[in-house]
Amino acid sequence: MDTEQIQVIRVRPHQEPELITIDSTLRALQREVGGYIEMVTLSNTAVAVCNEEGKILGMELNRRVGADIIVGTFLITGYRGSETVSLSEKDILVYMELFKETEEEFFI
């Protein structure tokens, strides 16, 4: 059985976001974020997928999302119904720009 591949944005601490292709599976999402996943809604069409236990595990501060700070590597995926899907071209442009700047004030 072939696994569907999806285009997502990976955001690592201290690095600019990068567009990558991964399998559309829970295992692939967990591998990218280093553990159990939590989804943070960014819009009607996109979510941030991060490590659910990242703060407890002391993962490195990464980016601010609203009033919260995401720690560790996270992904931005498209979201439809209850499924992660490829990001639209519009969302790729929006989130590549939004998360381009690192949050260096965390590290001072």
MMTF fields as JSON, N, C-alpha, C and O atoms, coordinates in Angstrom:
{
  "mmtfVersion": "1.0.0",
  "mmtfProducer": "UNKNOWN",
  "numBonds": 431,
  "numAtoms": 432,
  "numGroups": 108,
  "numChains": 1,
  "numModels": 1,
  "chainsPerModel": [1],
  "groupsPerChain": [108],
  "chainIdList": ["A"],
  "bondAtomList": [4, 2, 8, 6, 12, 10, 16, 14, 20, 18, 24, 22, 28, 26, 32, 30, 36, 34, 40, 38, 44, 42, 48, 46, 52, 50, 56, 54, 60, 58, 64, 62, 68, 66, 72, 70, 76, 74, 80, 78, 84, 82, 88, 86, 92, 90, 96, 94, 100, 98, 104, 102, 108, 106, 112, 110, 116, 114, 120, 118, 124, 122, 128, 126, 132, 130, 136, 134, 140, 138, 144, 142, 148, 146, 152, 150, 156, 154, 160, 158, 164, 162, 168, 166, 172, 170, 176, 174, 180, 178, 184, 182, 188, 186, 192, 190, 196, 194, 200, 198, 204, 202, 208, 206, 212, 210, 216, 214, 220, 218, 224, 222, 228, 226, 232, 230, 236, 234, 240, 238, 244, 242, 248, 246, 252, 250, 256, 254, 260, 258, 264, 262, 268, 266, 272, 270, 276, 274, 280, 278, 284, 282, 288, 286, 292, 290, 296, 294, 300, 298, 304, 302, 308, 306, 312, 310, 316, 314, 320, 318, 324, 322, 328, 326, 332, 330, 336, 334, 340, 338, 344, 342, 348, 346, 352, 350, 356, 354, 360, 358, 364, 362, 368, 366, 372, 370, 376, 374, 380, 378, 384, 382, 388, 386, 392, 390, 396, 394, 400, 398, 404, 402, 408, 406, 412, 410, 416, 414, 420, 418, 424, 422, 428, 426],
  "bondOrderList": [1, 1, 1, 1, 1, 1, 1, 1, 1, 1, 1, 1, 1, 1, 1, 1, 1, 1, 1, 1, 1, 1, 1, 1, 1, 1, 1, 1, 1, 1, 1, 1, 1, 1, 1, 1, 1, 1, 1, 1, 1, 1, 1, 1, 1, 1, 1, 1, 1, 1, 1, 1, 1, 1, 1, 1, 1, 1, 1, 1, 1, 1, 1, 1, 1, 1, 1, 1, 1, 1, 1, 1, 1, 1, 1, 1, 1, 1, 1, 1, 1, 1, 1, 1, 1, 1, 1, 1, 1, 1, 1, 1, 1, 1, 1, 1, 1, 1, 1, 1, 1, 1, 1, 1, 1, 1, 1],
  "groupList": [{"groupName": "MET", "atomNameList": ["N", "CA", "C", "O"], "elementList": ["N", "C", "C", "O"], "formalChargeList": [0, 0, 0, 0], "bondAtomList": [1, 0, 2, 1, 3, 2], "bondOrderList": [1, 1, 2], "singleLetterCode": "M", "chemCompType": "L-PEPTIDE LINKING"}, {"groupName": "ASP", "atomNameList": ["N", "CA", "C", "O"], "elementList": ["N", "C", "C", "O"], "formalChargeList": [0, 0, 0, 0], "bondAtomList": [1, 0, 2, 1, 3, 2], "bondOrderList": [1, 1, 2], "singleLetterCode": "D", "chemCompType": "L-PEPTIDE LINKING"}, {"groupName": "THR", "atomNameList": ["N", "CA", "C", "O"], "elementList": ["N", "C", "C", "O"], "formalChargeList": [0, 0, 0, 0], "bondAtomList": [1, 0, 2, 1, 3, 2], "bondOrderList": [1, 1, 2], "singleLetterCode": "T", "chemCompType": "L-PEPTIDE LINKING"}, {"groupName": "GLU", "atomNameList": ["N", "CA", "C", "O"], "elementList": ["N", "C", "C", "O"], "formalChargeList": [0, 0, 0, 0], "bondAtomList": [1, 0, 2, 1, 3, 2], "bondOrderList": [1, 1, 2], "singleLetterCode": "E", "chemCompType": "L-PEPTIDE LINKING"}, {"groupName": "GLN", "atomNameList": ["N", "CA", "C", "O"], "elementList": ["N", "C", "C", "O"], "formalChargeList": [0, 0, 0, 0], "bondAtomList": [1, 0, 2, 1, 3, 2], "bondOrderList": [1, 1, 2], "singleLetterCode": "Q", "chemCompType": "L-PEPTIDE LINKING"}, {"groupName": "ILE", "atomNameList": ["N", "CA", "C", "O"], "elementList": ["N", "C", "C", "O"], "formalChargeList": [0, 0, 0, 0], "bondAtomList": [1, 0, 2, 1, 3, 2], "bondOrderList": [1, 1, 2], "singleLetterCode": "I", "chemCompType": "L-PEPTIDE LINKING"}, {"groupName": "VAL", "atomNameList": ["N", "CA", "C", "O"], "elementList": ["N", "C", "C", "O"], "formalChargeList": [0, 0, 0, 0], "bondAtomList": [1, 0, 2, 1, 3, 2], "bondOrderList": [1, 1, 2], "singleLetterCode": "V", "chemCompType": "L-PEPTIDE LINKING"}, {"groupName": "ARG", "atomNameList": ["N", "CA", "C", "O"], "elementList": ["N", "C", "C", "O"], "formalChargeList": [0, 0, 0, 0], "bondAtomList": [1, 0, 2, 1, 3, 2], "bondOrderList": [1, 1, 2], "singleLetterCode": "R", "chemCompType": "L-PEPTIDE LINKING"}, {"groupName": "PRO", "atomNameList": ["N", "CA", "C", "O"], "elementList": ["N", "C", "C", "O"], "formalChargeList": [0, 0, 0, 0], "bondAtomList": [1, 0, 2, 1, 3, 2], "bondOrderList": [1, 1, 2], "singleLetterCode": "P", "chemCompType": "L-PEPTIDE LINKING"}, {"groupName": "HIS", "atomNameList": ["N", "CA", "C", "O"], "elementList": ["N", "C", "C", "O"], "formalChargeList": [0, 0, 0, 0], "bondAtomList": [1, 0, 2, 1, 3, 2], "bondOrderList": [1, 1, 2], "singleLetterCode": "H", "chemCompType": "L-PEPTIDE LINKING"}, {"groupName": "LEU", "atomNameList": ["N", "CA", "C", "O"], "elementList": ["N", "C", "C", "O"], "formalChargeList": [0, 0, 0, 0], "bondAtomList": [1, 0, 2, 1, 3, 2], "bondOrderList": [1, 1, 2], "singleLetterCode": "L", "chemCompType": "L-PEPTIDE LINKING"}, {"groupName": "SER", "atomNameList": ["N", "CA", "C", "O"], "elementList": ["N", "C", "C", "O"], "formalChargeList": [0, 0, 0, 0], "bondAtomList": [1, 0, 2, 1, 3, 2], "bondOrderList": [1, 1, 2], "singleLetterCode": "S", "chemCompType": "L-PEPTIDE LINKING"}, {"groupName": "ALA", "atomNameList": ["N", "CA", "C", "O"], "elementList": ["N", "C", "C", "O"], "formalChargeList": [0, 0, 0, 0], "bondAtomList": [1, 0, 2, 1, 3, 2], "bondOrderList": [1, 1, 2], "singleLetterCode": "A", "chemCompType": "L-PEPTIDE LINKING"}, {"groupName": "GLY", "atomNameList": ["N", "CA", "C", "O"], "elementList": ["N", "C", "C", "O"], "formalChargeList": [0, 0, 0, 0], "bondAtomList": [1, 0, 2, 1, 3, 2], "bondOrderList": [1, 1, 2], "singleLetterCode": "G", "chemCompType": "PEPTIDE LINKING"}, {"groupName": "TYR", "atomNameList": ["N", "CA", "C", "O"], "elementList": ["N", "C", "C", "O"], "formalChargeList": [0, 0, 0, 0], "bondAtomList": [1, 0, 2, 1, 3, 2], "bondOrderList": [1, 1, 2], "singleLetterCode": "Y", "chemCompType": "L-PEPTIDE LINKING"}, {"groupName": "ASN", "atomNameList": ["N", "CA", "C", "O"], "elementList": ["N", "C", "C", "O"], "formalChargeList": [0, 0, 0, 0], "bondAtomList": [1, 0, 2, 1, 3, 2], "bondOrderList": [1, 1, 2], "singleLetterCode": "N", "chemCompType": "L-PEPTIDE LINKING"}, {"groupName": "CYS", "atomNameList": ["N", "CA", "C", "O"], "elementList": ["N", "C", "C", "O"], "formalChargeList": [0, 0, 0, 0], "bondAtomList": [1, 0, 2, 1, 3, 2], "bondOrderList": [1, 1, 2], "singleLetterCode": "C", "chemCompType": "L-PEPTIDE LINKING"}, {"groupName": "LYS", "atomNameList": ["N", "CA", "C", "O"], "elementList": ["N", "C", "C", "O"], "formalChargeList": [0, 0, 0, 0], "bondAtomList": [1, 0, 2, 1, 3, 2], "bondOrderList": [1, 1, 2], "singleLetterCode": "K", "chemCompType": "L-PEPTIDE LINKING"}, {"groupName": "PHE", "atomNameList": ["N", "CA", "C", "O"], "elementList": ["N", "C", "C", "O"], "formalChargeList": [0, 0, 0, 0], "bondAtomList": [1, 0, 2, 1, 3, 2], "bondOrderList": [1, 1, 2], "singleLetterCode": "F", "chemCompType": "L-PEPTIDE LINKING"}],
  "groupTypeList": [0, 1, 2, 3, 4, 5, 4, 6, 5, 7, 6, 7, 8, 9, 4, 3, 8, 3, 10, 5, 2, 5, 1, 11, 2, 10, 7, 12, 10, 4, 7, 3, 6, 13, 13, 14, 5, 3, 0, 6, 2, 10, 11, 15, 2, 12, 6, 12, 6, 16, 15, 3, 3, 13, 17, 5, 10, 13, 0, 3, 10, 15, 7, 7, 6, 13, 12, 1, 5, 5, 6, 13, 2, 18, 10, 5, 2, 13, 14, 7, 13, 11, 3, 2, 6, 11, 10, 11, 3, 17, 1, 5, 10, 6, 14, 0, 3, 10, 18, 17, 3, 2, 3, 3, 3, 18, 18, 5],
  "groupIdList": [1, 2, 3, 4, 5, 6, 7, 8, 9, 10, 11, 12, 13, 14, 15, 16, 17, 18, 19, 20, 21, 22, 23, 24, 25, 26, 27, 28, 29, 30, 31, 32, 33, 34, 35, 36, 37, 38, 39, 40, 41, 42, 43, 44, 45, 46, 47, 48, 49, 50, 51, 52, 53, 54, 55, 56, 57, 58, 59, 60, 61, 62, 63, 64, 65, 66, 67, 68, 69, 70, 71, 72, 73, 74, 75, 76, 77, 78, 79, 80, 81, 82, 83, 84, 85, 86, 87, 88, 89, 90, 91, 92, 93, 94, 95, 96, 97, 98, 99, 100, 101, 102, 103, 104, 105, 106, 107, 108],
  "secStructList": [7, 7, 7, 7, 3, 3, 3, 3, 3, 3, 3, 7, 6, 6, 1, 7, 7, 3, 3, 3, 3, 3, 3, 1, 1, 2, 2, 2, 2, 2, 2, 2, 2, 6, 1, 1, 3, 3, 3, 3, 3, 7, 1, 1, 1, 3, 3, 3, 3, 3, 3, 6, 6, 6, 6, 6, 6, 6, 7, 7, 3, 3, 3, 3, 3, 6, 6, 3, 3, 3, 3, 1, 7, 3, 3, 3, 3, 3, 3, 3, 6, 6, 3, 3, 3, 7, 7, 7, 2, 2, 2, 2, 2, 2, 2, 2, 2, 2, 6, 7, 1, 7, 7, 4, 4, 4, 4, 7],
  "xCoordList": [0.835, 0.0, 0.879, 1.747, 0.659, 1.431, 0.919, -0.286, 1.863, 1.527, 1.549, 2.467, 0.535, 0.481, 1.584, 1.864, 2.195, 3.214, 2.573, 1.737, 2.977, 2.443, 3.587, 4.656, 3.339, 4.307, 3.984, 2.859, 4.994, 4.839, 6.038, 7.036, 5.933, 7.058, 7.618, 6.877, 8.935, 9.6, 10.296, 11.012, 10.076, 10.674, 11.515, 10.991, 12.824, 13.769, 14.24, 14.308, 14.569, 15.09, 16.324, 17.17, 16.428, 17.558, 17.72, 18.722, 16.759, 16.889, 15.66, 14.57, 15.866, 14.73, 13.889, 14.41, 12.593, 11.72, 12.138, 12.716, 11.835, 12.142, 10.945, 10.257, 10.714, 9.631, 10.147, 11.158, 9.448, 9.858, 8.652, 7.508, 8.918, 7.876, 8.03, 9.12, 6.925, 6.947, 5.742, 4.811, 5.777, 4.614, 3.49, 3.734, 2.28, 1.114, 0.673, -0.427, 1.568, 1.267, 1.581, 2.39, 0.941, 1.215, 2.678, 3.321, 3.199, 4.597, 5.564, 6.529, 5.305, 6.18, 6.12, 7.149, 4.926, 4.785, 5.524, 6.226, 5.368, 6.041, 7.562, 8.277, 8.044, 9.483, 10.038, 11.108, 9.325, 9.797, 9.854, 10.764, 8.879, 8.838, 9.448, 9.559, 9.839, 10.537, 9.658, 10.101, 8.423, 7.559, 6.089, 5.709, 5.263, 3.819, 3.5, 4.167, 2.46, 2.155, 0.997, 0.102, 1.055, -0.028, -0.222, 0.75, -1.474, -1.762, -2.266, -3.163, -1.672, -2.054, -2.641, -1.963, -3.881, -4.547, -3.927, -3.804, -3.537, -3.012, -4.062, -4.127, -4.887, -5.943, -6.949, -6.839, -7.921, -8.894, -8.265, -8.847, -7.08, -6.468, -5.095, -4.492, -4.583, -3.225, -3.116, -3.777, -2.255, -1.963, -0.459, 0.277, -0.02, 1.359, 1.323, 0.517, 2.195, 2.297, 3.583, 4.678, 3.436, 4.603, 4.62, 3.686, 5.692, 5.833, 4.953, 5.116, 4.028, 3.084, 3.774, 3.275, 4.907, 5.633, 6.892, 7.744, 7.008, 8.218, 8.669, 9.855, 7.747, 8.115, 8.526, 9.479, 7.818, 8.158, 9.554, 10.319, 9.872, 11.166, 12.288, 13.453, 11.946, 12.958, 13.515, 14.67, 12.687, 13.15, 13.433, 12.899, 14.266, 14.725, 13.584, 12.75, 13.563, 12.578, 12.725, 13.839, 11.587, 11.648, 10.955, 11.63, 9.635, 8.918, 7.691, 7.11, 7.323, 6.106, 4.923, 4.995, 3.835, 2.574, 1.496, 1.099, 1.034, 0.087, 0.756, 1.841, 0.104, 0.657, 1.535, 2.08, 1.68, 2.432, 3.771, 3.986, 4.654, 5.939, 6.024, 5.843, 6.301, 6.492, 7.956, 8.849, 8.184, 9.551, 9.863, 8.964, 11.148, 11.575, 11.17, 10.544, 11.535, 11.162, 9.657, 9.076, 9.032, 7.61, 7.356, 8.17, 6.213, 5.793, 4.571, 3.796, 4.407, 3.167, 2.579, 3.203, 1.38, 0.73, -0.612, -1.182, -1.098, -2.47, -3.377, -2.949, -4.613, -5.545, -6.932, -7.451, -7.52, -8.858, -9.63, -9.251, -10.715, -11.474, -10.63, -10.329, -10.246, -9.368, -8.062, -7.365, -7.732, -6.537, -5.507, -5.846, -4.232, -3.166, -2.995, -2.988, -2.857, -2.722, -1.605, -1.078, -1.251, -0.258, -0.746, -1.941, 0.194, -0.119, -0.466, 0.093, -1.372, -1.666, -0.494, 0.31, -0.397, 0.663, 0.564, 1.581, -0.655, -0.857, -0.328, 0.402, -0.692, -0.226, 1.291, 1.92, 1.877, 3.341, 3.97, 4.876, 3.497, 4.039, 3.825, 4.741, 2.628, 2.297, 3.184, 3.777, 3.285, 3.991, 5.504, 6.228, 5.996, 7.447, 7.88, 8.936, 7.069, 7.388, 7.165, 7.998, 6.043, 5.709, 6.77, 7.095, 7.311, 8.271, 9.726, 10.619, 9.954, 11.308, 12.261, 13.404, 11.8, 12.641, 12.699, 11.67, 13.911, 14.058, 13.781, 13.853, 13.474, 13.129, 14.378, 14.427, 15.356, 16.643, 16.542, 17.405, 15.506, 15.399, 15.176, 15.412, 14.728, 14.6, 15.964, 16.069, 16.99, 18.29, 19.29, 20.457, 18.834, 19.742, 19.768, 20.469],
  "yCoordList": [-1.187, 0.0, 1.25, 1.401, 2.135, 3.367, 4.385, 4.543, 5.07, 6.125, 7.446, 7.723, 8.255, 9.567, 10.455, 10.427, 11.227, 12.19, 13.574, 13.905, 14.381, 15.735, 16.733, 16.423, 17.943, 19.035, 19.833, 20.298, 19.987, 20.709, 21.626, 21.516, 22.52, 23.375, 22.875, 22.674, 22.676, 22.296, 23.533, 24.226, 23.808, 24.964, 24.468, 23.962, 24.62, 24.229, 25.476, 26.557, 25.33, 26.487, 27.074, 26.328, 28.384, 29.147, 29.016, 29.48, 28.394, 28.207, 28.741, 28.82, 29.106, 29.514, 28.287, 27.173, 28.485, 27.357, 26.731, 27.391, 25.445, 24.751, 23.92, 23.317, 23.901, 23.113, 21.694, 21.488, 20.713, 19.318, 18.466, 18.909, 17.257, 16.292, 15.118, 14.564, 14.74, 13.614, 12.717, 13.102, 11.523, 10.645, 11.247, 11.886, 11.042, 11.54, 10.5, 9.953, 10.242, 9.264, 9.855, 10.775, 9.324, 9.744, 9.503, 10.348, 8.366, 8.021, 9.053, 9.443, 9.493, 10.487, 11.821, 12.467, 12.234, 13.478, 13.383, 14.316, 12.262, 12.07, 12.064, 12.624, 11.442, 11.396, 12.811, 13.131, 13.649, 15.011, 15.877, 16.692, 15.704, 16.558, 15.888, 16.513, 14.64, 13.954, 13.425, 13.348, 13.059, 12.481, 12.618, 12.812, 12.514, 12.645, 14.024, 15.008, 14.077, 15.343, 16.084, 15.494, 17.387, 18.294, 19.22, 19.662, 19.513, 20.413, 21.744, 21.803, 22.813, 24.173, 24.822, 24.935, 25.241, 25.837, 27.183, 28.062, 27.329, 28.604, 29.347, 30.576, 28.595, 29.171, 28.065, 26.957, 28.368, 27.336, 26.248, 25.177, 26.516, 25.572, 25.067, 24.262, 25.527, 25.138, 24.957, 25.64, 24.011, 23.77, 23.659, 23.299, 23.979, 23.707, 22.377, 22.191, 21.458, 20.155, 20.191, 20.291, 20.108, 20.204, 19.04, 18.239, 18.958, 17.905, 18.256, 19.309, 17.365, 17.581, 17.767, 18.496, 17.115, 17.166, 18.031, 17.967, 18.835, 19.609, 20.472, 20.5, 21.17, 22.053, 21.235, 21.592, 20.151, 19.273, 18.68, 18.537, 18.338, 17.732, 18.765, 18.4, 20.047, 21.097, 21.335, 21.731, 21.092, 21.329, 22.819, 23.679, 23.087, 24.447, 25.344, 24.927, 26.588, 27.566, 27.792, 27.837, 27.934, 28.069, 29.339, 30.332, 29.335, 30.497, 30.813, 29.94, 32.08, 32.542, 32.334, 32.647, 31.8, 31.668, 32.239, 31.611, 33.427, 34.109, 34.425, 35.004, 34.042, 34.291, 33.146, 33.209, 32.105, 30.918, 30.862, 31.564, 30.026, 29.781, 28.299, 27.471, 27.965, 26.564, 26.222, 27.001, 25.045, 24.586, 23.413, 22.709, 23.219, 22.123, 22.345, 23.349, 21.398, 21.445, 21.248, 20.401, 22.037, 21.822, 21.89, 22.404, 21.363, 21.357, 22.236, 22.42, 22.775, 23.436, 22.613, 22.444, 22.106, 21.274, 21.875, 22.684, 21.454, 21.778, 20.924, 19.908, 21.335, 20.613, 20.661, 21.731, 19.474, 19.39, 18.321, 17.15, 18.735, 17.788, 17.384, 18.213, 16.127, 15.652, 15.107, 14.344, 15.494, 14.962, 16.051, 17.19, 15.668, 16.56, 16.351, 15.22, 17.442, 17.419, 18.377, 19.11, 18.363, 19.305, 20.735, 21.018, 21.622, 23.044, 23.568, 23.113, 24.509, 25.189, 26.098, 26.432, 26.495, 27.422, 28.729, 29.297, 29.2, 30.438, 30.266, 31.125, 29.156, 28.933, 28.756, 29.172, 28.154, 28.03, 29.419, 29.675, 30.306, 31.67, 32.399, 33.048, 32.296, 32.989, 32.514, 33.333, 31.194, 30.675, 30.652, 30.711, 30.567, 30.697, 32.106, 32.284, 33.098, 34.48, 34.736, 35.365, 34.251, 34.489, 33.953, 34.598, 32.772, 32.136, 32.282, 31.609, 33.165, 33.364, 33.882, 33.432, 34.822, 35.407, 34.483, 34.011, 34.227, 33.435, 34.328, 35.553, 33.733, 34.47, 34.594, 34.05, 35.289, 35.366, 35.993, 35.745, 36.802, 37.388, 36.323, 36.583, 35.127, 34.018, 33.595, 33.08, 33.816, 33.198, 34.176, 33.837, 35.374, 36.386, 36.255, 37.011],
  "zCoordList": [0.0, 0.0, 0.0, 0.86, -0.951, -1.045, -0.035, 0.159, 0.603, 1.544, 0.801, 0.029, 1.039, 0.407, 0.97, 2.169, 0.115, 0.502, 0.536, -0.305, 1.525, 1.637, 1.747, 2.272, 1.24, 1.366, 2.61, 2.795, 3.467, 4.728, 4.916, 4.203, 5.869, 6.231, 7.552, 8.514, 7.592, 8.84, 9.387, 8.664, 10.683, 11.334, 12.497, 13.49, 12.36, 13.411, 14.152, 13.567, 15.447, 16.181, 15.488, 14.995, 15.449, 14.899, 13.386, 12.843, 12.686, 11.243, 10.527, 11.093, 9.259, 8.444, 8.115, 8.058, 7.898, 7.547, 6.221, 5.357, 6.08, 4.82, 4.389, 5.212, 3.098, 2.521, 2.311, 1.639, 2.889, 2.76, 2.381, 2.481, 1.953, 1.648, 2.599, 2.743, 3.253, 4.186, 3.915, 3.209, 4.487, 4.429, 5.258, 6.281, 4.815, 5.539, 6.577, 6.503, 7.551, 8.59, 9.96, 10.084, 10.964, 12.332, 12.671, 13.292, 12.269, 12.55, 11.967, 12.625, 10.735, 10.088, 10.836, 11.035, 11.247, 12.005, 13.334, 13.725, 14.029, 15.316, 15.156, 15.986, 14.109, 13.864, 13.671, 14.189, 12.937, 12.669, 13.925, 14.077, 14.83, 16.032, 17.257, 18.312, 17.131, 18.21, 19.327, 20.473, 19.02, 20.049, 19.716, 18.561, 20.76, 20.579, 20.02, 20.336, 19.178, 18.521, 19.175, 19.779, 19.028, 19.392, 18.202, 17.587, 17.877, 16.763, 17.285, 18.126, 16.771, 17.136, 15.884, 14.863, 15.963, 14.804, 14.462, 15.315, 13.195, 12.695, 11.877, 11.912, 11.137, 10.308, 10.003, 10.527, 9.161, 8.756, 7.902, 7.731, 7.366, 6.429, 6.856, 6.146, 8.012, 8.404, 9.917, 10.699, 10.299, 11.712, 11.899, 10.98, 13.112, 13.512, 14.257, 15.169, 13.867, 14.525, 15.337, 14.784, 16.668, 17.535, 18.519, 18.569, 19.299, 20.292, 21.494, 22.111, 21.812, 22.899, 24.251, 25.109, 24.439, 25.705, 25.628, 26.513, 24.578, 24.339, 25.499, 25.827, 26.121, 27.232, 28.455, 29.148, 28.717, 29.844, 29.65, 30.603, 28.396, 28.075, 27.98, 27.821, 28.076, 28.016, 26.625, 26.472, 25.599, 24.231, 24.02, 24.721, 23.06, 22.776, 22.289, 21.485, 22.792, 22.346, 20.853, 20.333, 20.156, 18.712, 18.227, 17.956, 18.112, 17.577, 18.429, 19.075, 18.406, 19.077, 18.13, 16.942, 18.687, 17.96, 18.874, 19.856, 18.539, 19.418, 20.744, 20.778, 21.837, 23.169, 23.651, 24.754, 22.845, 23.237, 22.506, 21.518, 23.005, 22.348, 22.058, 22.951, 20.805, 20.424, 20.642, 20.309, 21.206, 21.448, 20.521, 20.061, 20.261, 19.396, 17.957, 17.616, 17.121, 15.705, 15.582, 16.26, 14.711, 14.43, 12.937, 12.171, 12.543, 11.148, 10.99, 11.928, 9.798, 9.427, 8.294, 7.247, 8.511, 7.509, 7.142, 7.875, 5.984, 5.645, 6.519, 7.067, 6.644, 7.492, 6.86, 6.542, 6.684, 6.095, 6.855, 6.859, 7.495, 8.311, 9.5, 10.36, 9.559, 10.642, 10.08, 10.749, 8.861, 8.197, 7.922, 7.601, 8.059, 7.61, 6.114, 5.628, 5.398, 3.939, 3.547, 4.384, 2.273, 1.773, 1.952, 1.863, 2.205, 2.267, 0.884, -0.115, 0.822, -0.446, -0.785, 0.086, -2.031, -2.444, -1.656, -1.26, -1.432, -0.666, 0.756, 1.25, 1.423, 2.793, 2.853, 3.826, 1.844, 1.817, 1.85, 2.643, 0.998, 0.953, 2.277, 2.783, 2.836, 4.083, 5.226, 5.928, 5.423, 6.597, 6.431, 7.425, 5.21, 5.005, 5.412, 6.021, 5.078, 5.436, 6.926, 7.579, 7.465, 8.869, 9.823, 10.82, 9.519, 10.423, 9.954, 10.468, 8.977, 8.452, 9.518, 9.604, 10.325, 11.368, 12.573, 13.055, 13.056, 14.27, 15.467, 15.367, 16.562, 17.782, 18.65, 19.753, 18.169, 18.872, 20.257, 21.099, 20.52, 21.859, 22.922, 24.102, 22.536, 23.484, 24.024, 25.138, 23.235, 23.498, 24.106, 24.304, 24.398, 24.967, 26.473, 27.146]
}
